[in-house]
Amino acid sequence: MGALWIANVTVTDEESYGKYAALAGPAIAKHGGEFVARGARYVQLEGRERPRNVVARFPSLEVAVECYHSPEYQEALDFARNASERELMVVETTD
């Protein structure tokens, strides 16, 4: 089964977050991830609003989690940690 990586983000430092994004995209692609939505329009219906929402599709839940823990993604994440408030989850799809 595939998996979706879902991030809800409030960026607090555009410059540092830009460095994160520049490194995160290639790290995600290296693990077979492809973006389904990335900072597009949205409507908040419930819960805490985060103005940047990202969804990436991966071949499996395990591959998505492996990507998160990879050295490439962790290097990118160093730039996001102090430049954003975020929630991230991986959800297995039913396909």
SULTA-V527888 format. One record per pair of residues at least 12 apart in sequence whose C-alpha atoms are under 6 Angstrom apart, sorted by the first residue. I is the first residue (numbers start at 1). J is the second residue. D is the distance in Angstrom with one decimal. If there is no record, write none. Layout:
# SULTA-V527888
<<I;J;D> <I;J;D>>
This chain:
# SULTA-V527888
<<1;60;5.6> <2;58;5.8> <2;59;4.6> <2;60;4.2> <2;92;5.9> <2;93;5.3> <3;57;5.8> <3;58;5.2> <3;60;5.0> <3;61;4.9> <3;91;5.4> <3;92;4.1> <3;93;5.1> <4;56;5.6> <4;57;4.7> <4;90;5.5> <4;91;5.2> <5;55;5.5> <5;56;5.1> <5;89;5.8> <5;90;4.4> <6;54;5.8> <6;55;4.6> <6;88;5.7> <6;89;5.4> <7;53;5.7> <7;54;5.1> <7;87;5.6> <7;88;4.4> <8;50;5.5> <8;52;6.0> <8;53;4.6> <8;86;5.5> <8;87;5.3> <9;50;5.1> <9;52;4.9> <9;85;5.8> <9;86;4.3> <10;50;5.2> <10;51;5.8> <10;84;5.5> <10;85;5.2> <11;84;4.3> <12;83;5.1> <12;84;5.0> <13;83;4.5> <16;79;5.4> <16;83;5.9> <17;80;5.3> <17;83;5.6> <20;76;4.6> <20;79;5.0> <20;80;5.6> <23;76;5.1> <24;73;5.7> <24;76;5.4> <27;72;5.5> <27;73;5.5> <31;67;5.9> <32;58;5.9> <33;56;6.0> <33;57;5.4> <33;58;4.5> <34;56;5.2> <34;57;5.3> <35;55;6.0> <35;56;4.2> <36;55;5.4> <36;56;5.3> <37;54;5.3> <37;55;5.0> <38;54;4.4> <39;52;4.9> <39;53;5.3> <61;92;5.7>>
